[in-house]
Amino acid sequence: TIPRFNLTADTTDLDVCAGDTGVSSLIIATEELGFDNPVTLSSLATPGFIGNVLLTPNPIDLTTSPANSTLSFDITTPATTGDYVFTIQGVADKEPPDTGTLTRLVDLNISYSAGVTAATTLLIPANTATNVSTNATFSWSPDVNATSYHLLIATDMAFTNIIVDEIVATTSYDAVDLPSTSELYWKVATGSACNVSDVESTVFSFVTESLAGDCPLGVTSVNTVTYDFESGAQGWTHNGIGASPDGWSLSSTNPHSGTQAFYGIEINGLDTVLVSPEIILPTNQSPLTLSFWNRQSMEGRTSGGCYDGGFLEISTDSGATYSAIPTAAMLTDPYDGVINATSNPLNGSDAWCGDPQEYLNSIVDIDAYAGQNVRFRFHKGNDGFIT
């Protein structure tokens, strides 16, 4: 290892405007292993609009480290708005007994604007657009002098509740996970070193698409009944069918939220159910849905369908009989396929068999049962070959 020096700058990103004078940055040289030879600075790859370059002092005396030189320059020639690189080079003789020179470079990123900006025109989504995806691309017209665009999306026209706040260099932005069934507002401000302040566009509004389980815009969802199992089973029961053992229990392992959730174990030939208390479903609250978070680790078949699986059932006669809720009612997370294993007591049933499936919010259409007293039952079965 030989003595050497490093070269940096206190500001490597500089925003400049046509006609600016006295633009500056501090060039900093630091020694390593006792290097103290003077460092001579020069400019390389100088953009054509930069003139009157000064480096003071030059060379840099490294007998005291770190040592600085002030770079200053003017914007002397018009250019096209954009990003440029301005490189400063430092050269010093090597310490004896080594011969030759050491060279270090530091790049300054120059964002040049030819003039003040105007308000951009918003393009997509159009003003008052409806059914806009919750993962939407926003676009607007370019401004020849803009070096940045500031996008804001809010839930109110006054922009007091901002949900997207991004500064980009291009004329588009891909937003993700916008709230569904919501009226939102957006605007874009053009930025330039020539501006006193950013220039804002007009404000556009739009309505996002409705997702499964959403109430119509302007209608508030109402939870008729909720269960979180934090205080115990809350009236839910579980048992094996016939001679099958009971495979359900409250577990603190990997709940979606809180401290515990119901967990169904795997046992060869298992046929087990988890049953809700009786619930009175309301009327005049359409769309009526059941939602729950579930995580699955049940064996699927590589050729399609399931070896192990589970499905959702409903009873309208106080649990005397149950019928399977079909996959057509699954607004999210539909069944994965048919159980195809003769050793599984539920062979032939449509079922979930995520292998594995991380937590998903399953939403089920139960509008057809409005006004009835119902019980829900999660029915799970395993084949005879648990590994």
KEKE-3310 file (N, C-alpha, C; in steps of 0.2 Angstrom, whole numbers, plus 5000, padded with zeros to 4 digits):
npx = (5004:5003:5006:4993:4980:4963:4949:4935:4919:4909:4897:4889:4878:4871:4860:4857:4854:4852:4863:4867:4879:4894:4892:4896:4906:4914:4929:4937:4952:4959:4972:4980:4989:4999:5002:5007:5010:5008:4992:4987:4973:4961:4949:4939:4930:4921:4905:4898:4891:4897:4908:4922:4929:4936:4948:4952:4962:4975:4988:4982:4987:4992:4999:4992:4978:4960:4961:4955:4948:4940:4929:4923:4911:4903:4888:4889:4885:4871:4861:4854:4840:4844:4853:4870:4887:4901:4918:4930:4948:4961:4979:4994:5011:5018:5023:5041:5049:5042:5038:5031:5014:4999:4981:4965:4947:4933:4915:4904:4886:4877:4862:4854:4845:4836:4827:4813:4799:4783:4766:4762:4752:4740:4737:4734:4727:4712:4703:4690:4689:4683:4683:4697:4712:4719:4732:4739:4745:4751:4752:4759:4761:4777:4789:4799:4809:4809:4817:4813:4798:4785:4774:4758:4746:4730:4718:4709:4703:4710:4722:4727:4728:4739:4743:4752:4768:4779:4794:4800:4810:4805:4790:4780:4772:4771:4759:4755:4744:4734:4720:4704:4688:4687:4687:4699:4712:4724:4739:4753:4768:4780:4798:4812:4829:4828:4816:4807:4798:4791:4780:4763:4751:4734:4721:4716:4703:4698:4690:4693:4694:4682:4684:4683:4671:4670:4660:4648:4654:4654:4646:4647:4655:4649:4652:4645:4647:4662:4676:4691:4698:4706:4702:4700:4690:4678:4665:4666:4667:4675:4678:4681:4675:4664:4675:4686:4700:4700:4707:4709:4715:4718:4731:4747:4756:4762:4751:4740:4737:4737:4738:4735:4727:4716:4722:4724:4730:4740:4735:4735:4722:4713:4697:4690:4681:4679:4668:4657:4648:4630:4624:4616:4611:4610:4598:4595:4608:4616:4631:4633:4645:4657:4672:4689:4705:4717:4730:4738:4745:4744:4744:4746:4742:4754:4749:4738:4724:4721:4729:4727:4715:4704:4687:4674:4659:4641:4627:4609:4600:4603:4614:4611:4612:4624:4630:4642:4650:4651:4664:4661:4656:4667:4674:4687:4703:4699:4694:4707:4706:4700:4699:4708:4711:4709:4711:4708:4695:4687:4687:4685:4679:4678:4691:4702:4720:4733:4750:4765:4752:4754:4747:4731:4717:4702:4687:4670:4655:4640:4627:4615:4610:4605:4596:4594:4597:4613:4626:4644:4656:4672:4679:4690:4702:4713:4724:4729:4743:4753:4767)
npy = (4994:5011:5028:5040:5050:5056:5063:5073:5081:5094:5097:5088:5088:5100:5113:5123:5138:5146:5159:5160:5165:5163:5150:5137:5125:5115:5108:5094:5088:5074:5066:5050:5038:5047:5055:5070:5078:5092:5094:5096:5104:5102:5105:5093:5086:5097:5104:5113:5125:5130:5142:5152:5146:5143:5138:5139:5138:5133:5124:5112:5112:5099:5097:5100:5091:5087:5097:5111:5117:5130:5128:5138:5144:5151:5152:5153:5151:5147:5132:5116:5111:5099:5085:5085:5081:5086:5086:5086:5085:5079:5079:5072:5071:5055:5049:5048:5032:5029:5033:5043:5048:5051:5050:5057:5058:5068:5068:5080:5083:5091:5100:5107:5121:5130:5140:5149:5139:5133:5130:5113:5102:5091:5074:5060:5051:5057:5072:5070:5056:5039:5023:5021:5012:5005:5003:5014:5023:5039:5053:5068:5083:5087:5100:5111:5117:5112:5103:5094:5086:5088:5077:5076:5067:5067:5064:5074:5090:5101:5096:5092:5079:5070:5057:5052:5058:5063:5067:5067:5065:5063:5062:5054:5043:5029:5024:5014:5003:5012:5019:5010:5013:5027:5045:5054:5067:5076:5084:5092:5100:5110:5110:5120:5127:5140:5145:5155:5149:5132:5128:5126:5114:5114:5106:5090:5078:5061:5045:5030:5012:5000:4987:4970:4967:4981:4995:5005:5021:5034:5027:5020:5006:4994:4984:4970:4959:4954:4945:4942:4933:4936:4936:4922:4908:4914:4909:4900:4884:4867:4851:4834:4825:4811:4797:4804:4813:4829:4843:4856:4871:4885:4896:4903:4905:4913:4922:4932:4945:4953:4941:4928:4915:4903:4887:4874:4857:4845:4829:4812:4807:4816:4824:4837:4851:4869:4879:4893:4903:4906:4917:4932:4938:4954:4964:4974:4979:4978:4977:4962:4954:4941:4942:4937:4934:4922:4910:4897:4881:4868:4852:4853:4847:4843:4842:4849:4853:4846:4837:4838:4849:4862:4870:4882:4882:4884:4885:4886:4881:4881:4873:4860:4855:4857:4867:4868:4883:4890:4892:4902:4912:4917:4932:4936:4927:4913:4895:4883:4871:4855:4842:4828:4814:4799:4794:4805:4811:4821:4820:4825:4837:4855:4865:4875:4875:4880:4880:4884:4897:4913:4925:4930:4941:4935:4937:4935:4933:4934:4939:4933:4927:4936:4942:4930:4918:4911:4899:4898:4887:4880:4868:4855:4843:4830:4819:4802:4802:4810:4820)
npz = (5000:4995:4999:4996:4988:4990:4981:4982:4982:4990:4986:4974:4965:4955:4951:4938:4929:4913:4910:4924:4936:4945:4950:4962:4970:4982:4981:4988:4994:5002:5012:5012:5022:5025:5013:5005:4995:4983:4975:4959:4951:4937:4924:4916:4902:4901:4900:4886:4889:4900:4907:4911:4921:4937:4949:4966:4980:4968:4964:4977:4993:5002:5014:5025:5030:5028:5013:5004:4988:4980:4968:4955:4942:4927:4918:4902:4889:4879:4880:4878:4888:4901:4908:4913:4914:4923:4925:4937:4938:4948:4950:4956:4960:4964:4980:4984:4986:4974:4957:4944:4942:4952:4949:4951:4950:4951:4948:4944:4944:4933:4932:4920:4915:4902:4904:4912:4917:4911:4915:4915:4905:4910:4906:4907:4921:4913:4916:4928:4925:4926:4935:4936:4936:4951:4950:4942:4927:4927:4917:4908:4899:4891:4897:4889:4897:4909:4922:4932:4938:4949:4956:4964:4972:4980:4992:4993:4987:4992:4995:5007:5012:5007:4996:4987:4983:4973:4965:4949:4934:4922:4911:4916:4928:4937:4948:4962:4971:4974:4983:4982:4974:4976:4975:4969:4968:4957:4953:4944:4946:4937:4938:4939:4939:4935:4939:4951:4959:4959:4945:4945:4938:4933:4943:4942:4944:4948:4948:4956:4952:4957:4969:4974:4986:4989:4995:4986:4979:4991:5000:5015:5022:5033:5047:5051:5060:5069:5071:5080:5088:5098:5111:5113:5107:5104:5102:5091:5085:5084:5076:5072:5058:5059:5062:5062:5069:5078:5070:5073:5081:5092:5088:5091:5082:5068:5066:5056:5061:5077:5090:5089:5079:5071:5068:5057:5058:5049:5046:5042:5031:5037:5041:5045:5054:5056:5064:5063:5075:5076:5064:5061:5046:5039:5031:5016:5014:5003:4993:5001:5010:5015:5023:5026:5032:5026:5027:5018:5017:5009:5001:4984:4967:4954:4942:4942:4952:4969:4982:4996:5004:5007:5010:5009:5018:5021:5032:5033:5042:5056:5057:5054:5041:5028:5014:5001:4997:4981:4969:4961:4969:4975:4977:4978:4978:4972:4973:4971:4964:4960:4973:4971:4976:4981:4994:5002:5012:5007:4993:4976:4978:4975:4980:4991:4989:4992:4991:4995:5001:5004:5016:5011:5008:5008:5000:5000:4991:4999:4997:4993:5004:5012:5026:5032:5045:5048:5048:5046:5039:5039:5030:5030:5023:5022:5012:5012:5014:5021:5021)
capx = (5000:5007:5003:4989:4975:4956:4946:4928:4916:4904:4890:4890:4872:4871:4855:4859:4850:4855:4865:4869:4886:4897:4890:4902:4906:4920:4933:4940:4957:4961:4977:4980:4995:5004:5003:5007:5012:5002:4987:4985:4967:4959:4942:4938:4923:4917:4899:4899:4888:4901:4914:4926:4931:4941:4949:4956:4968:4977:4986:4980:4992:4990:5002:4986:4972:4959:4962:4950:4949:4934:4927:4917:4910:4898:4884:4890:4882:4864:4861:4847:4839:4845:4858:4876:4892:4907:4923:4936:4953:4967:4985:4999:5017:5019:5028:5047:5053:5038:5038:5025:5008:4992:4976:4959:4942:4926:4910:4898:4880:4874:4855:4854:4838:4837:4823:4808:4794:4776:4761:4761:4745:4739:4735:4731:4720:4708:4699:4683:4689:4681:4685:4704:4715:4722:4739:4738:4751:4750:4756:4757:4765:4783:4790:4806:4814:4809:4822:4809:4791:4783:4767:4755:4739:4727:4711:4705:4705:4715:4729:4729:4729:4742:4745:4758:4772:4785:4798:4803:4813:4801:4783:4775:4774:4767:4757:4753:4740:4729:4713:4699:4682:4689:4688:4706:4714:4731:4742:4760:4772:4786:4803:4818:4833:4826:4810:4807:4795:4788:4774:4758:4746:4727:4720:4711:4700:4696:4688:4697:4690:4679:4687:4679:4669:4669:4654:4648:4657:4649:4643:4652:4655:4647:4654:4639:4650:4669:4680:4698:4701:4711:4700:4698:4687:4672:4659:4668:4668:4678:4678:4682:4669:4665:4680:4692:4702:4699:4713:4709:4716:4720:4739:4751:4762:4761:4744:4740:4738:4736:4742:4733:4723:4714:4726:4722:4736:4739:4734:4733:4715:4709:4691:4688:4678:4679:4661:4655:4642:4625:4625:4610:4613:4606:4595:4596:4615:4620:4633:4634:4651:4661:4679:4694:4712:4719:4736:4737:4750:4741:4748:4742:4745:4758:4745:4731:4719:4723:4729:4724:4712:4698:4683:4669:4652:4636:4621:4604:4596:4606:4619:4608:4615:4628:4631:4648:4649:4654:4670:4659:4655:4673:4676:4695:4705:4695:4697:4713:4705:4696:4703:4709:4714:4704:4711:4705:4688:4684:4689:4680:4676:4682:4695:4709:4726:4739:4756:4760:4750:4754:4740:4726:4711:4697:4680:4665:4648:4634:4621:4609:4608:4603:4590:4594:4602:4618:4633:4649:4660:4678:4680:4697:4703:4720:4724:4732:4750:4756:4775)
capy = (5000:5017:5034:5042:5055:5055:5069:5073:5088:5095:5097:5085:5089:5107:5115:5129:5141:5150:5166:5160:5167:5162:5144:5135:5119:5115:5102:5092:5083:5071:5061:5043:5036:5052:5058:5077:5082:5096:5091:5101:5103:5105:5103:5089:5085:5103:5106:5119:5131:5132:5146:5156:5141:5145:5133:5143:5139:5128:5117:5111:5110:5093:5096:5100:5087:5089:5103:5113:5122:5132:5129:5143:5145:5154:5149:5158:5149:5144:5125:5112:5109:5092:5084:5085:5079:5091:5082:5089:5080:5080:5075:5074:5066:5050:5049:5043:5031:5028:5038:5044:5053:5049:5054:5056:5062:5069:5070:5085:5082:5098:5100:5114:5124:5136:5146:5147:5134:5135:5125:5107:5100:5084:5070:5053:5050:5063:5075:5066:5049:5034:5016:5021:5006:5006:5003:5018:5027:5046:5056:5075:5085:5090:5107:5112:5120:5108:5098:5090:5087:5086:5074:5075:5064:5068:5062:5080:5095:5106:5093:5091:5072:5068:5050:5051:5064:5061:5071:5063:5068:5061:5065:5049:5040:5023:5024:5007:5003:5018:5017:5008:5016:5033:5051:5057:5073:5076:5089:5092:5106:5109:5113:5123:5132:5147:5147:5157:5143:5127:5131:5121:5113:5114:5100:5085:5073:5054:5040:5023:5006:4996:4980:4965:4969:4988:4998:5011:5028:5038:5023:5018:4999:4992:4977:4967:4955:4953:4940:4942:4927:4938:4934:4915:4906:4918:4905:4896:4877:4863:4844:4829:4822:4804:4795:4808:4818:4836:4846:4864:4874:4892:4895:4910:4904:4917:4925:4938:4951:4951:4937:4921:4913:4896:4884:4867:4853:4840:4822:4807:4805:4820:4827:4842:4857:4874:4881:4899:4904:4908:4925:4935:4943:4960:4966:4981:4981:4975:4970:4959:4950:4939:4943:4934:4933:4915:4907:4890:4876:4861:4849:4853:4842:4847:4841:4852:4851:4846:4831:4841:4855:4865:4874:4885:4879:4888:4882:4891:4878:4880:4868:4853:4853:4862:4866:4872:4890:4889:4896:4908:4917:4920:4938:4936:4920:4907:4889:4881:4866:4849:4837:4822:4809:4794:4794:4811:4811:4827:4819:4827:4844:4861:4867:4879:4871:4884:4876:4888:4903:4918:4928:4934:4943:4932:4940:4930:4936:4931:4943:4928:4924:4942:4942:4923:4915:4907:4897:4896:4881:4879:4861:4853:4836:4828:4813:4797:4802:4816:4819)
capz = (5000:4995:5001:4990:4990:4987:4978:4983:4982:4995:4982:4967:4961:4954:4947:4935:4924:4908:4913:4931:4937:4952:4953:4965:4974:4986:4979:4994:4994:5008:5011:5015:5023:5025:5007:5006:4989:4981:4970:4954:4948:4931:4922:4910:4900:4903:4896:4882:4892:4906:4906:4917:4927:4942:4955:4970:4977:4964:4967:4984:4998:5006:5021:5030:5026:5021:5010:4999:4983:4978:4960:4953:4935:4925:4912:4897:4882:4879:4878:4878:4895:4902:4913:4910:4919:4923:4929:4939:4939:4952:4948:4960:4960:4969:4985:4983:4980:4968:4952:4941:4945:4954:4946:4954:4947:4954:4943:4946:4940:4931:4929:4916:4912:4898:4906:4916:4915:4911:4918:4911:4904:4913:4901:4909:4919:4911:4922:4930:4923:4931:4934:4935:4940:4957:4948:4936:4925:4926:4912:4907:4893:4893:4896:4887:4902:4915:4924:4936:4938:4956:4956:4970:4972:4986:4993:4994:4982:4995:4995:5014:5013:5001:4996:4982:4983:4970:4960:4944:4928:4916:4910:4918:4934:4939:4954:4964:4977:4976:4986:4977:4975:4979:4971:4970:4964:4956:4949:4943:4946:4934:4941:4935:4943:4933:4942:4958:4963:4954:4942:4946:4933:4935:4947:4939:4948:4945:4953:4955:4951:4963:4970:4977:4993:4990:4994:4981:4981:4995:5004:5020:5024:5040:5049:5055:5065:5067:5075:5080:5092:5103:5118:5113:5101:5103:5100:5086:5088:5079:5078:5067:5055:5060:5067:5061:5074:5077:5068:5073:5087:5092:5088:5091:5077:5062:5064:5051:5065:5084:5094:5088:5074:5071:5063:5055:5057:5044:5048:5037:5031:5041:5039:5051:5052:5060:5063:5067:5079:5071:5063:5058:5041:5038:5024:5014:5015:4998:4993:5008:5009:5021:5022:5031:5030:5027:5024:5016:5015:5008:4995:4977:4962:4949:4936:4943:4958:4975:4986:5002:5003:5011:5006:5014:5018:5024:5034:5035:5046:5062:5057:5053:5035:5025:5007:4999:4994:4975:4968:4958:4974:4978:4974:4978:4980:4971:4974:4967:4959:4963:4976:4967:4980:4984:5002:5005:5013:5003:4986:4971:4980:4974:4986:4991:4991:4992:4993:5000:4999:5010:5018:5006:5010:5004:5000:4997:4990:5002:4996:4992:5011:5016:5031:5035:5051:5045:5051:5041:5041:5035:5030:5028:5022:5020:5009:5017:5013:5023:5022)
cpx = (5004:5003:4999:4984:4968:4954:4938:4925:4910:4897:4892:4884:4871:4865:4857:4854:4854:4856:4867:4877:4888:4894:4897:4901:4913:4923:4937:4945:4959:4967:4976:4987:5001:5006:5002:5009:5006:4998:4985:4978:4966:4952:4943:4931:4919:4911:4900:4896:4892:4907:4917:4927:4937:4942:4954:4956:4970:4984:4984:4986:4990:4994:4998:4980:4966:4960:4957:4952:4942:4933:4922:4917:4904:4894:4885:4887:4876:4865:4854:4846:4840:4850:4864:4881:4898:4912:4929:4942:4958:4973:4990:5005:5016:5024:5035:5046:5049:5039:5032:5020:5002:4987:4969:4954:4936:4921:4905:4892:4877:4867:4854:4847:4839:4832:4818:4803:4787:4772:4761:4753:4744:4735:4731:4732:4717:4704:4692:4683:4686:4684:4693:4707:4718:4730:4739:4745:4748:4754:4754:4762:4772:4784:4798:4811:4814:4814:4819:4802:4789:4775:4764:4748:4737:4720:4706:4707:4710:4722:4731:4730:4732:4744:4750:4761:4778:4788:4801:4806:4809:4794:4778:4777:4769:4765:4754:4749:4736:4723:4708:4693:4683:4689:4695:4707:4722:4733:4750:4763:4779:4792:4809:4822:4831:4820:4811:4804:4792:4781:4769:4753:4739:4726:4714:4709:4699:4694:4691:4692:4687:4682:4682:4677:4668:4662:4654:4651:4652:4646:4648:4650:4653:4649:4648:4642:4657:4671:4687:4702:4706:4709:4698:4694:4681:4666:4660:4669:4672:4678:4679:4675:4669:4670:4686:4693:4700:4706:4714:4711:4718:4728:4741:4756:4759:4754:4745:4741:4736:4741:4741:4728:4721:4719:4724:4728:4734:4739:4732:4725:4710:4703:4688:4685:4679:4672:4660:4649:4636:4625:4618:4612:4608:4603:4596:4603:4619:4625:4635:4640:4654:4668:4683:4700:4714:4726:4736:4744:4747:4743:4743:4745:4748:4754:4738:4727:4723:4724:4725:4721:4706:4694:4678:4662:4647:4630:4615:4598:4599:4611:4617:4611:4619:4629:4638:4646:4654:4660:4667:4657:4661:4675:4684:4696:4700:4698:4702:4711:4701:4701:4703:4713:4709:4705:4709:4698:4684:4685:4683:4677:4681:4685:4700:4714:4732:4745:4763:4757:4750:4747:4737:4720:4705:4690:4675:4658:4643:4628:4615:4607:4606:4597:4590:4599:4606:4623:4638:4653:4666:4679:4686:4698:4710:4719:4728:4740:4753:4764:4778)
cpy = (5006:5023:5037:5047:5053:5062:5068:5080:5088:5095:5094:5086:5097:5109:5122:5132:5145:5157:5166:5162:5165:5155:5141:5128:5118:5108:5100:5087:5080:5066:5055:5041:5041:5056:5066:5081:5086:5093:5097:5099:5105:5102:5099:5088:5091:5104:5112:5125:5134:5136:5149:5152:5143:5140:5137:5140:5133:5128:5117:5108:5105:5092:5097:5096:5087:5096:5105:5117:5124:5133:5134:5143:5149:5150:5154:5157:5146:5136:5122:5110:5101:5091:5083:5083:5084:5088:5086:5084:5083:5076:5077:5069:5061:5051:5045:5037:5029:5034:5038:5048:5048:5053:5052:5061:5062:5072:5075:5084:5088:5097:5107:5115:5130:5141:5144:5142:5137:5129:5119:5106:5092:5080:5064:5052:5057:5065:5071:5059:5045:5028:5016:5015:5009:5006:5007:5022:5034:5049:5063:5077:5088:5097:5108:5114:5116:5103:5093:5091:5084:5084:5074:5072:5064:5065:5068:5086:5100:5103:5093:5084:5069:5061:5048:5058:5062:5066:5067:5068:5067:5064:5059:5046:5034:5022:5017:5008:5009:5015:5016:5012:5023:5039:5054:5063:5073:5082:5088:5099:5105:5113:5115:5127:5139:5150:5150:5152:5138:5130:5125:5120:5115:5107:5096:5080:5066:5050:5033:5017:5003:4989:4976:4967:4977:4990:5003:5017:5032:5034:5020:5010:4999:4985:4975:4963:4954:4948:4941:4937:4929:4936:4926:4914:4910:4915:4900:4889:4873:4856:4840:4827:4814:4802:4799:4813:4825:4839:4853:4866:4881:4892:4903:4910:4908:4919:4931:4945:4949:4946:4929:4921:4906:4893:4876:4863:4848:4833:4817:4806:4810:4823:4831:4848:4862:4878:4888:4899:4906:4915:4927:4940:4948:4960:4973:4984:4978:4980:4968:4954:4947:4939:4940:4933:4925:4914:4900:4887:4869:4859:4850:4848:4846:4847:4845:4849:4850:4839:4833:4847:4856:4869:4877:4883:4884:4884:4887:4887:4876:4875:4861:4851:4859:4861:4871:4878:4889:4894:4903:4914:4920:4926:4939:4929:4914:4901:4887:4875:4860:4845:4831:4817:4805:4793:4800:4811:4816:4826:4821:4834:4849:4863:4872:4874:4874:4881:4879:4894:4908:4921:4932:4936:4940:4935:4936:4934:4932:4935:4939:4926:4930:4941:4935:4923:4910:4905:4896:4891:4880:4871:4859:4846:4835:4821:4808:4797:4808:4815:4825)
cpz = (5000:4997:4995:4993:4987:4985:4979:4982:4987:4992:4975:4962:4961:4949:4945:4930:4919:4911:4920:4931:4944:4955:4956:4969:4977:4984:4985:4992:5001:5007:5014:5016:5023:5018:5008:5000:4986:4975:4965:4951:4941:4929:4916:4908:4902:4898:4892:4885:4898:4904:4912:4923:4931:4948:4960:4977:4972:4962:4974:4988:5003:5013:5027:5027:5031:5019:5004:4994:4981:4970:4959:4945:4933:4919:4907:4890:4883:4877:4879:4886:4896:4908:4910:4916:4918:4928:4930:4941:4944:4951:4953:4959:4965:4974:4983:4988:4974:4963:4948:4944:4947:4951:4949:4951:4951:4949:4947:4941:4939:4928:4926:4914:4908:4899:4910:4913:4914:4914:4913:4910:4906:4907:4903:4917:4917:4917:4922:4927:4929:4930:4933:4939:4946:4956:4942:4934:4924:4921:4910:4901:4896:4893:4894:4892:4908:4916:4929:4936:4945:4955:4963:4968:4979:4986:4993:4989:4985:4996:5002:5016:5007:5001:4992:4982:4980:4965:4955:4938:4922:4916:4912:4925:4935:4946:4956:4970:4979:4979:4981:4979:4978:4974:4974:4966:4963:4952:4949:4943:4942:4937:4937:4940:4941:4936:4949:4962:4957:4952:4942:4940:4937:4939:4943:4945:4944:4950:4951:4955:4958:4963:4974:4984:4994:4990:4989:4983:4985:5000:5009:5022:5031:5042:5053:5061:5064:5073:5074:5084:5097:5110:5118:5107:5099:5100:5094:5089:5082:5081:5071:5064:5056:5064:5066:5067:5073:5075:5069:5080:5087:5093:5088:5086:5070:5061:5060:5055:5072:5086:5092:5082:5074:5066:5063:5054:5051:5047:5043:5037:5035:5038:5045:5049:5058:5059:5067:5071:5074:5070:5059:5053:5040:5031:5022:5015:5009:4995:5000:5006:5016:5019:5028:5028:5031:5023:5023:5015:5015:5001:4989:4973:4956:4942:4936:4949:4964:4978:4993:5000:5008:5007:5012:5013:5022:5026:5035:5039:5053:5063:5055:5046:5032:5018:5006:4995:4987:4974:4964:4963:4977:4974:4973:4980:4979:4973:4969:4962:4963:4967:4973:4971:4983:4992:5006:5006:5009:4995:4982:4973:4977:4980:4985:4992:4990:4994:4992:4997:5005:5011:5013:5010:5006:5005:4997:4997:4993:5002:4996:4999:5015:5020:5034:5041:5048:5049:5045:5044:5036:5036:5027:5028:5020:5017:5014:5017:5014:5024:5025)
residu = (THR:ILE:PRO:ARG:PHE:ASN:LEU:THR:ALA:ASP:THR:THR:ASP:LEU:ASP:VAL:CYS:ALA:GLY:ASP:THR:GLY:VAL:SER:SER:LEU:ILE:ILE:ALA:THR:GLU:GLU:LEU:GLY:PHE:ASP:ASN:PRO:VAL:THR:LEU:SER:SER:LEU:ALA:THR:PRO:GLY:PHE:ILE:GLY:ASN:VAL:LEU:LEU:THR:PRO:ASN:PRO:ILE:ASP:LEU:THR:THR:SER:PRO:ALA:ASN:SER:THR:LEU:SER:PHE:ASP:ILE:THR:THR:PRO:ALA:THR:THR:GLY:ASP:TYR:VAL:PHE:THR:ILE:GLN:GLY:VAL:ALA:ASP:LYS:GLU:PRO:PRO:ASP:THR:GLY:THR:LEU:THR:ARG:LEU:VAL:ASP:LEU:ASN:ILE:SER:TYR:SER:ALA:GLY:VAL:THR:ALA:ALA:THR:THR:LEU:LEU:ILE:PRO:ALA:ASN:THR:ALA:THR:ASN:VAL:SER:THR:ASN:ALA:THR:PHE:SER:TRP:SER:PRO:ASP:VAL:ASN:ALA:THR:SER:TYR:HIS:LEU:LEU:ILE:ALA:THR:ASP:MET:ALA:PHE:THR:ASN:ILE:ILE:VAL:ASP:GLU:ILE:VAL:ALA:THR:THR:SER:TYR:ASP:ALA:VAL:ASP:LEU:PRO:SER:THR:SER:GLU:LEU:TYR:TRP:LYS:VAL:ALA:THR:GLY:SER:ALA:CYS:ASN:VAL:SER:ASP:VAL:GLU:SER:THR:VAL:PHE:SER:PHE:VAL:THR:GLU:SER:LEU:ALA:GLY:ASP:CYS:PRO:LEU:GLY:VAL:THR:SER:VAL:ASN:THR:VAL:THR:TYR:ASP:PHE:GLU:SER:GLY:ALA:GLN:GLY:TRP:THR:HIS:ASN:GLY:ILE:GLY:ALA:SER:PRO:ASP:GLY:TRP:SER:LEU:SER:SER:THR:ASN:PRO:HIS:SER:GLY:THR:GLN:ALA:PHE:TYR:GLY:ILE:GLU:ILE:ASN:GLY:LEU:ASP:THR:VAL:LEU:VAL:SER:PRO:GLU:ILE:ILE:LEU:PRO:THR:ASN:GLN:SER:PRO:LEU:THR:LEU:SER:PHE:TRP:ASN:ARG:GLN:SER:MET:GLU:GLY:ARG:THR:SER:GLY:GLY:CYS:TYR:ASP:GLY:GLY:PHE:LEU:GLU:ILE:SER:THR:ASP:SER:GLY:ALA:THR:TYR:SER:ALA:ILE:PRO:THR:ALA:ALA:MET:LEU:THR:ASP:PRO:TYR:ASP:GLY:VAL:ILE:ASN:ALA:THR:SER:ASN:PRO:LEU:ASN:GLY:SER:ASP:ALA:TRP:CYS:GLY:ASP:PRO:GLN:GLU:TYR:LEU:ASN:SER:ILE:VAL:ASP:ILE:ASP:ALA:TYR:ALA:GLY:GLN:ASN:VAL:ARG:PHE:ARG:PHE:HIS:LYS:GLY:ASN:ASP:GLY:PHE:ILE:THR)
# end
